[in-house]
């Protein structure tokens, strides 16, 4: 099953629209965090838990670590506070594997030139630098589930690196691909 965050469920998609809408530019950091966590809790209960119970593999574009980076570091709300709220939303679930596709904030902003942006894309360079630093902290945390992918590489090279990590998994996830 392939999901995204914020969103991934009917309720989550409605929350996503509020979060990313440029008209929500007056949203305070605490509201942003609580909406992210609310969307995540709904996604876990409605989609992820049933899929895992059915023996499915779940791939999610962004998840709880994104809130640590964006709200914890980017919005300066703190890693501890965000992690505590994530624990509540996840109900004991944690990803088995997390790919951190690392790209400098400058390279990321350059990629936005030819596409529509949202409220978070339009944040300051300082904000994006703090988010990047949050992801760097996670990458250097020593947690085995984090696998760093060089997002400045070509899409084919990124795919090859990702598949290389998957091939080394103990439970042989590639038999499902």
GROMACS elastic network, one bead per residue, 0.5 to 0.9 nm:
[ bonds ]
;  ai    aj funct       b0    kb
    1    47     6  0.88372   500
    1    48     6  0.84942   500
    1    51     6  0.72981   500
    1    56     6  0.68799   500
    1    57     6  0.62005   500
    1    59     6  0.61389   500
    1    60     6  0.82983   500
    2     8     6  0.87000   500
    2    57     6  0.85718   500
    2    58     6  0.59821   500
    2    60     6  0.57932   500
    2    61     6  0.78496   500
    3     7     6  0.79683   500
    3     8     6  0.52427   500
    3     9     6  0.85445   500
    3    43     6  0.86824   500
    3    47     6  0.85327   500
    3    48     6  0.87126   500
    3    58     6  0.74489   500
    3    59     6  0.61869   500
    3    61     6  0.62753   500
    3    62     6  0.87725   500
    4     7     6  0.58349   500
    4     8     6  0.50922   500
    4     9     6  0.88854   500
    4    59     6  0.83112   500
    4    60     6  0.51628   500
    4    62     6  0.63045   500
    4    63     6  0.78006   500
    5     8     6  0.61779   500
    5    12     6  0.79639   500
    5    13     6  0.86262   500
    5    16     6  0.78627   500
    5    36     6  0.82444   500
    5    39     6  0.76996   500
    5    40     6  0.71910   500
    5    43     6  0.84238   500
    5    60     6  0.71393   500
    5    61     6  0.61337   500
    5    62     6  0.53988   500
    5    63     6  0.60034   500
    5    64     6  0.88571   500
    5    66     6  0.89203   500
    6    12     6  0.62823   500
    6    13     6  0.70047   500
    6    15     6  0.74085   500
    6    16     6  0.53118   500
    6    17     6  0.89855   500
    6    19     6  0.83141   500
    6    35     6  0.88356   500
    6    36     6  0.62698   500
    6    37     6  0.87499   500
    6    39     6  0.60074   500
    6    40     6  0.68216   500
    6    43     6  0.87425   500
    6    61     6  0.88582   500
    6    62     6  0.77054   500
    6    63     6  0.78483   500
    7    10     6  0.73817   500
    7    11     6  0.73565   500
    7    14     6  0.73585   500
    7    15     6  0.68937   500
    7    16     6  0.54332   500
    7    17     6  0.85570   500
    7    36     6  0.89059   500
    7    39     6  0.61939   500
    7    40     6  0.76924   500
    7    42     6  0.89183   500
    7    43     6  0.73433   500
    8    11     6  0.83151   500
    8    12     6  0.58854   500
    8    13     6  0.62230   500
    8    39     6  0.83105   500
    8    40     6  0.87033   500
    8    42     6  0.88428   500
    8    43     6  0.61698   500
    8    47     6  0.78914   500
    8    60     6  0.87837   500
    9    13     6  0.59043   500
    9    14     6  0.85867   500
    9    39     6  0.80962   500
    9    42     6  0.72008   500
    9    43     6  0.58627   500
    9    46     6  0.72757   500
    9    47     6  0.72901   500
   10    13     6  0.52656   500
   10    14     6  0.65544   500
   10    15     6  0.88579   500
   11    14     6  0.52441   500
   11    15     6  0.63820   500
   11    16     6  0.86523   500
   11    39     6  0.70841   500
   11    42     6  0.72585   500
   11    43     6  0.85737   500
   12    16     6  0.60163   500
   12    17     6  0.86771   500
   12    36     6  0.86989   500
   12    38     6  0.77989   500
   12    40     6  0.74008   500
   12    42     6  0.67007   500
   12    43     6  0.68564   500
   13    17     6  0.62782   500
   13    18     6  0.88270   500
   13    39     6  0.79338   500
   14    17     6  0.52324   500
   14    18     6  0.67046   500
   14    19     6  0.88774   500
   14    39     6  0.88538   500
   15    18     6  0.52353   500
   15    19     6  0.62308   500
   15    20     6  0.87562   500
   15    35     6  0.66440   500
   15    36     6  0.78181   500
   15    38     6  0.82389   500
   15    39     6  0.63985   500
   16    19     6  0.50169   500
   16    20     6  0.60601   500
   16    21     6  0.82335   500
   16    35     6  0.84180   500
   16    36     6  0.80692   500
   16    39     6  0.76966   500
   17    20     6  0.55185   500
   17    21     6  0.58025   500
   18    21     6  0.54093   500
   18    22     6  0.86783   500
   18    23     6  0.84088   500
   18    24     6  0.66319   500
   18    35     6  0.88032   500
   19    22     6  0.84021   500
   19    24     6  0.68874   500
   19    27     6  0.83783   500
   19    32     6  0.67167   500
   19    35     6  0.74397   500
   19    36     6  0.79170   500
   19   119     6  0.75358   500
   19   120     6  0.84388   500
   20    23     6  0.85660   500
   20    24     6  0.74264   500
   20    25     6  0.89774   500
   20   118     6  0.53550   500
   20   119     6  0.50064   500
   20   120     6  0.65349   500
   20   121     6  0.87935   500
   21    24     6  0.54983   500
   21    25     6  0.77124   500
   21   118     6  0.62133   500
   21   119     6  0.57736   500
   21   120     6  0.88985   500
   22    25     6  0.55872   500
   22   117     6  0.87501   500
   22   118     6  0.59689   500
   22   120     6  0.83754   500
   22   122     6  0.84284   500
   23    26     6  0.78823   500
   23   119     6  0.80031   500
   24    27     6  0.55949   500
   24   119     6  0.74449   500
   25    28     6  0.84839   500
   25   119     6  0.66815   500
   27    30     6  0.83460   500
   27    31     6  0.64696   500
   27    32     6  0.66036   500
   28    31     6  0.54453   500
   28    32     6  0.63775   500
   28    33     6  0.88567   500
   29    32     6  0.50840   500
   29    33     6  0.62560   500
   29    34     6  0.87148   500
   29    71     6  0.69870   500
   29    75     6  0.60753   500
   29    76     6  0.85120   500
   29    77     6  0.75431   500
   30    33     6  0.51339   500
   30    34     6  0.61822   500
   30    35     6  0.85812   500
   30    71     6  0.83201   500
   30    75     6  0.87818   500
   30    77     6  0.77681   500
   31    34     6  0.51387   500
   31    35     6  0.60571   500
   31    36     6  0.85125   500
   32    35     6  0.52564   500
   32    36     6  0.61961   500
   32    37     6  0.86797   500
   32    71     6  0.76746   500
   33    36     6  0.51104   500
   33    37     6  0.61829   500
   33    38     6  0.85498   500
   33    67     6  0.71497   500
   33    70     6  0.88541   500
   33    71     6  0.60799   500
   33    72     6  0.86409   500
   33    77     6  0.87470   500
   33    82     6  0.76264   500
   33    85     6  0.87986   500
   34    37     6  0.50630   500
   34    38     6  0.59976   500
   34    39     6  0.85824   500
   34    85     6  0.82165   500
   35    39     6  0.61501   500
   35    40     6  0.85199   500
   36    39     6  0.52476   500
   36    40     6  0.62154   500
   36    41     6  0.87281   500
   36    64     6  0.88657   500
   36    67     6  0.73065   500
   37    41     6  0.60878   500
   37    42     6  0.86336   500
   37    64     6  0.81165   500
   37    67     6  0.81362   500
   37    82     6  0.88276   500
   37    85     6  0.68750   500
   37    86     6  0.64298   500
   37    88     6  0.86802   500
   37    89     6  0.61050   500
   37    90     6  0.88572   500
   38    41     6  0.51785   500
   38    42     6  0.63389   500
   38    43     6  0.86504   500
   38    89     6  0.71397   500
   39    42     6  0.52935   500
   39    43     6  0.62283   500
   39    44     6  0.87554   500
   39    89     6  0.88412   500
   40    43     6  0.50088   500
   40    44     6  0.61317   500
   40    45     6  0.86581   500
   40    63     6  0.75495   500
   40    64     6  0.76278   500
   40    86     6  0.82076   500
   40    89     6  0.63577   500
   40    90     6  0.73719   500
   41    44     6  0.52192   500
   41    45     6  0.62673   500
   41    46     6  0.84561   500
   41    86     6  0.84304   500
   41    88     6  0.80572   500
   41    90     6  0.60831   500
   41    91     6  0.81054   500
   42    45     6  0.53133   500
   42    46     6  0.57864   500
   42    47     6  0.79555   500
   42    89     6  0.81606   500
   43    46     6  0.52743   500
   43    47     6  0.53671   500
   43    48     6  0.63321   500
   43    49     6  0.85885   500
   44    47     6  0.57106   500
   44    49     6  0.57402   500
   44    50     6  0.85244   500
   44    89     6  0.77279   500
   44    90     6  0.63883   500
   44    91     6  0.82347   500
   44    93     6  0.82868   500
   45    48     6  0.64170   500
   45    49     6  0.56896   500
   45    50     6  0.74892   500
   45    90     6  0.84383   500
   45    91     6  0.87666   500
   46    49     6  0.69312   500
   46    50     6  0.69465   500
   47    50     6  0.57467   500
   47    51     6  0.61594   500
   47    52     6  0.87364   500
   48    51     6  0.51522   500
   48    52     6  0.61102   500
   48    53     6  0.85193   500
   48    58     6  0.68436   500
   49    52     6  0.52004   500
   49    53     6  0.60455   500
   49    54     6  0.85617   500
   49    93     6  0.85578   500
   50    53     6  0.50550   500
   50    54     6  0.61750   500
   50    55     6  0.87888   500
   50    56     6  0.87744   500
   51    54     6  0.50843   500
   51    55     6  0.65021   500
   51    56     6  0.52644   500
   51    57     6  0.73572   500
   51    58     6  0.71001   500
   52    55     6  0.50153   500
   52    56     6  0.51874   500
   52    57     6  0.66734   500
   52    58     6  0.72164   500
   53    56     6  0.73973   500
   57   173     6  0.82771   500
   57   176     6  0.85466   500
   60    63     6  0.65872   500
   62    65     6  0.73840   500
   62    66     6  0.59174   500
   62    67     6  0.88592   500
   63    66     6  0.56297   500
   63    67     6  0.73983   500
   63    95     6  0.86408   500
   64    67     6  0.54382   500
   64    68     6  0.67986   500
   64    82     6  0.87634   500
   64    83     6  0.80570   500
   64    86     6  0.61606   500
   64    87     6  0.88693   500
   64    90     6  0.83183   500
   64    94     6  0.86066   500
   64    95     6  0.89314   500
   65    69     6  0.63597   500
   65    70     6  0.86037   500
   65    83     6  0.84507   500
   65    86     6  0.87222   500
   65    98     6  0.87535   500
   65   135     6  0.81857   500
   65   138     6  0.82169   500
   66    69     6  0.50813   500
   66    70     6  0.58742   500
   66    71     6  0.79790   500
   66    72     6  0.89814   500
   66   131     6  0.87008   500
   66   134     6  0.89904   500
   66   135     6  0.81937   500
   67    70     6  0.50193   500
   67    71     6  0.51341   500
   67    72     6  0.64246   500
   67    73     6  0.85870   500
   67    79     6  0.88495   500
   67    82     6  0.67748   500
   67    83     6  0.83700   500
   67    86     6  0.82124   500
   68    71     6  0.57736   500
   68    73     6  0.64814   500
   68    74     6  0.84846   500
   68    77     6  0.88874   500
   68    78     6  0.77688   500
   68    79     6  0.56047   500
   68    80     6  0.85292   500
   68    81     6  0.88913   500
   68    82     6  0.57822   500
   68    83     6  0.67064   500
   68    86     6  0.87329   500
   68   131     6  0.85607   500
   68   134     6  0.71092   500
   68   135     6  0.83874   500
   69    72     6  0.55498   500
   69    73     6  0.50725   500
   69    74     6  0.61927   500
   69    75     6  0.86628   500
   69    79     6  0.79803   500
   69   130     6  0.77001   500
   69   132     6  0.72652   500
   69   133     6  0.77664   500
   69   135     6  0.58598   500
   69   138     6  0.86038   500
   70    73     6  0.57670   500
   70    75     6  0.63668   500
   70    76     6  0.86075   500
   70   120     6  0.89741   500
   70   127     6  0.83255   500
   70   128     6  0.83108   500
   70   130     6  0.79923   500
   70   131     6  0.52707   500
   70   132     6  0.87267   500
   70   134     6  0.77554   500
   71    74     6  0.53288   500
   71    76     6  0.65788   500
   71    77     6  0.60031   500
   71    78     6  0.76154   500
   71    79     6  0.82836   500
   71    82     6  0.72088   500
   71   131     6  0.82161   500
   72    75     6  0.59047   500
   72    76     6  0.53556   500
   72    80     6  0.78592   500
   72    81     6  0.75009   500
   72    82     6  0.58137   500
   72    83     6  0.84271   500
   72   131     6  0.83848   500
   72   134     6  0.78741   500
   73    77     6  0.67132   500
   73    78     6  0.62077   500
   73    79     6  0.68236   500
   73   127     6  0.83612   500
   73   130     6  0.55624   500
   73   131     6  0.56303   500
   73   132     6  0.86090   500
   73   133     6  0.75510   500
   73   134     6  0.55488   500
   73   135     6  0.89395   500
   74    77     6  0.79746   500
   74   126     6  0.82629   500
   74   127     6  0.50750   500
   74   128     6  0.67305   500
   74   129     6  0.77508   500
   74   132     6  0.83885   500
   74   133     6  0.87385   500
   74   134     6  0.77020   500
   75    78     6  0.81092   500
   75   127     6  0.72649   500
   75   130     6  0.82853   500
   75   131     6  0.84876   500
   76    79     6  0.84139   500
   76   130     6  0.84678   500
   77    80     6  0.85185   500
   77    81     6  0.68885   500
   77    82     6  0.72066   500
   78    81     6  0.56641   500
   78    82     6  0.64630   500
   78    83     6  0.86388   500
   79    82     6  0.53075   500
   79    83     6  0.59443   500
   79    84     6  0.85928   500
   79   134     6  0.87330   500
   80    83     6  0.50958   500
   80    84     6  0.61578   500
   80    85     6  0.87346   500
   81    84     6  0.52365   500
   81    85     6  0.64295   500
   81    86     6  0.86566   500
   82    85     6  0.52315   500
   82    86     6  0.60976   500
   82    87     6  0.86471   500
   83    87     6  0.61285   500
   83    88     6  0.87098   500
   84    87     6  0.51405   500
   84    88     6  0.65008   500
   84    89     6  0.88285   500
   85    88     6  0.51260   500
   85    89     6  0.62702   500
   85    90     6  0.86171   500
   86    90     6  0.59084   500
   86    91     6  0.84504   500
   87    90     6  0.51908   500
   87    91     6  0.61148   500
   87    92     6  0.64094   500
   87    93     6  0.79390   500
   87    94     6  0.86391   500
   88    91     6  0.54804   500
   88    92     6  0.77158   500
   89    92     6  0.84178   500
   89    93     6  0.89119   500
   90    93     6  0.51263   500
   90    94     6  0.71331   500
   91    94     6  0.88476   500
   94    97     6  0.88824   500
   95    98     6  0.66418   500
   95   145     6  0.76595   500
   96   145     6  0.60074   500
   97   144     6  0.80621   500
   97   146     6  0.62563   500
   97   147     6  0.75063   500
   98   145     6  0.56118   500
   98   147     6  0.61316   500
   98   148     6  0.84527   500
   99   145     6  0.81258   500
   99   146     6  0.59310   500
   99   148     6  0.58355   500
   99   149     6  0.65779   500
   99   162     6  0.77478   500
  100   135     6  0.73590   500
  100   136     6  0.89594   500
  100   138     6  0.86491   500
  100   139     6  0.72352   500
  100   146     6  0.66873   500
  100   147     6  0.60037   500
  100   149     6  0.58667   500
  100   150     6  0.84414   500
  100   151     6  0.87621   500
  101   147     6  0.84712   500
  101   148     6  0.60456   500
  101   150     6  0.59336   500
  101   151     6  0.51280   500
  101   152     6  0.87685   500
  101   158     6  0.85963   500
  102   132     6  0.79586   500
  102   135     6  0.77838   500
  102   136     6  0.81773   500
  102   148     6  0.67200   500
  102   149     6  0.60590   500
  102   150     6  0.54525   500
  102   151     6  0.52360   500
  102   152     6  0.76773   500
  103   106     6  0.81629   500
  103   107     6  0.63008   500
  103   108     6  0.62441   500
  103   132     6  0.80207   500
  103   149     6  0.89406   500
  103   150     6  0.68464   500
  103   151     6  0.52269   500
  103   152     6  0.59837   500
  104   107     6  0.52590   500
  104   108     6  0.61718   500
  104   109     6  0.86839   500
  104   128     6  0.89381   500
  104   129     6  0.80812   500
  104   132     6  0.70009   500
  104   151     6  0.88154   500
  104   152     6  0.84174   500
  105   109     6  0.61082   500
  105   110     6  0.85668   500
  105   125     6  0.73200   500
  105   128     6  0.58122   500
  105   129     6  0.59868   500
  105   131     6  0.86294   500
  105   132     6  0.67306   500
  106   109     6  0.52257   500
  106   110     6  0.62535   500
  106   111     6  0.88272   500
  106   125     6  0.81127   500
  106   128     6  0.87999   500
  106   129     6  0.87832   500
  107   110     6  0.50620   500
  107   111     6  0.64289   500
  107   152     6  0.77885   500
  108   111     6  0.52665   500
  108   112     6  0.67452   500
  109   112     6  0.52035   500
  109   113     6  0.71049   500
  109   121     6  0.79516   500
  109   125     6  0.86318   500
  109   128     6  0.89873   500
  110   113     6  0.57421   500
  110   114     6  0.86531   500
  111   114     6  0.69575   500
  111   115     6  0.80693   500
  112   115     6  0.55229   500
  112   116     6  0.73935   500
  112   117     6  0.69132   500
  112   121     6  0.79525   500
  113   116     6  0.81358   500
  113   117     6  0.87030   500
  117   120     6  0.79962   500
  117   121     6  0.55779   500
  117   122     6  0.66105   500
  118   121     6  0.52179   500
  118   122     6  0.62730   500
  119   122     6  0.53140   500
  119   123     6  0.68381   500
  120   123     6  0.53840   500
  120   128     6  0.89809   500
  121   124     6  0.85672   500
  121   128     6  0.85510   500
  122   125     6  0.89838   500
  123   126     6  0.82305   500
  123   127     6  0.62700   500
  123   128     6  0.70714   500
  124   127     6  0.52079   500
  124   128     6  0.65331   500
  124   129     6  0.86976   500
  125   128     6  0.51462   500
  125   129     6  0.61082   500
  125   130     6  0.87002   500
  126   129     6  0.50243   500
  126   130     6  0.62843   500
  126   131     6  0.87137   500
  127   130     6  0.52067   500
  127   131     6  0.63308   500
  127   132     6  0.87088   500
  128   132     6  0.61308   500
  128   133     6  0.85717   500
  129   132     6  0.50481   500
  129   133     6  0.61840   500
  129   134     6  0.86322   500
  130   134     6  0.62069   500
  130   135     6  0.87795   500
  131   134     6  0.50024   500
  131   135     6  0.64474   500
  131   136     6  0.86779   500
  132   135     6  0.51415   500
  132   136     6  0.61824   500
  132   137     6  0.86918   500
  133   137     6  0.61775   500
  133   138     6  0.86806   500
  134   137     6  0.51325   500
  134   138     6  0.64533   500
  134   139     6  0.87117   500
  135   138     6  0.50434   500
  135   139     6  0.61136   500
  135   140     6  0.86168   500
  136   140     6  0.61807   500
  136   141     6  0.84875   500
  137   140     6  0.51686   500
  137   141     6  0.59499   500
  138   142     6  0.79637   500
  138   143     6  0.78701   500
  138   146     6  0.74643   500
  139   142     6  0.72760   500
  139   143     6  0.79254   500
  139   146     6  0.61495   500
  139   147     6  0.73606   500
  139   148     6  0.65763   500
  140   143     6  0.79329   500
  140   146     6  0.87420   500
  141   144     6  0.86870   500
  141   146     6  0.85048   500
  142   145     6  0.87255   500
  142   146     6  0.80238   500
  143   146     6  0.60444   500
  144   147     6  0.75708   500
  147   162     6  0.84191   500
  147   165     6  0.75917   500
  148   151     6  0.89687   500
  149   152     6  0.88450   500
  149   153     6  0.86567   500
  149   158     6  0.65356   500
  149   161     6  0.69215   500
  149   162     6  0.71383   500
  150   153     6  0.57819   500
  150   157     6  0.87585   500
  150   158     6  0.67949   500
  150   161     6  0.86389   500
  151   154     6  0.76393   500
  151   155     6  0.80800   500
  151   158     6  0.67266   500
  152   155     6  0.87624   500
  152   158     6  0.86053   500
  153   156     6  0.80656   500
  153   157     6  0.59880   500
  153   158     6  0.61672   500
  154   157     6  0.51641   500
  154   158     6  0.62240   500
  154   159     6  0.86152   500
  155   158     6  0.50545   500
  155   159     6  0.61179   500
  155   160     6  0.85955   500
  156   159     6  0.50952   500
  156   160     6  0.61648   500
  156   161     6  0.86487   500
  157   160     6  0.50423   500
  157   161     6  0.61645   500
  157   162     6  0.85596   500
  158   161     6  0.51396   500
  158   162     6  0.61057   500
  158   163     6  0.85664   500
  159   162     6  0.50520   500
  159   163     6  0.60334   500
  159   164     6  0.84243   500
  160   163     6  0.51624   500
  160   164     6  0.60627   500
  160   165     6  0.87814   500
  161   164     6  0.50359   500
  161   165     6  0.65183   500
  161   166     6  0.88506   500
  162   165     6  0.52575   500
  162   166     6  0.63964   500
  162   167     6  0.87759   500
  163   167     6  0.60575   500
  163   168     6  0.87143   500
  163   174     6  0.81402   500
  164   167     6  0.52153   500
  164   168     6  0.66481   500
  165   168     6  0.53875   500
  165   169     6  0.68903   500
  166   169     6  0.53797   500
  166   170     6  0.89864   500
  166   172     6  0.75245   500
  166   173     6  0.65348   500
  166   174     6  0.65417   500
  167   170     6  0.84029   500
  167   172     6  0.65490   500
  167   173     6  0.72546   500
  167   174     6  0.61877   500
  168   171     6  0.87352   500
  168   172     6  0.74468   500
  169   172     6  0.55493   500
  169   173     6  0.68154   500
  169   174     6  0.86127   500
  170   173     6  0.81248   500
  171   174     6  0.87892   500
  172   175     6  0.61232   500
  172   176     6  0.83134   500
  173   176     6  0.58330   500
  173   177     6  0.73900   500
  174   177     6  0.51007   500
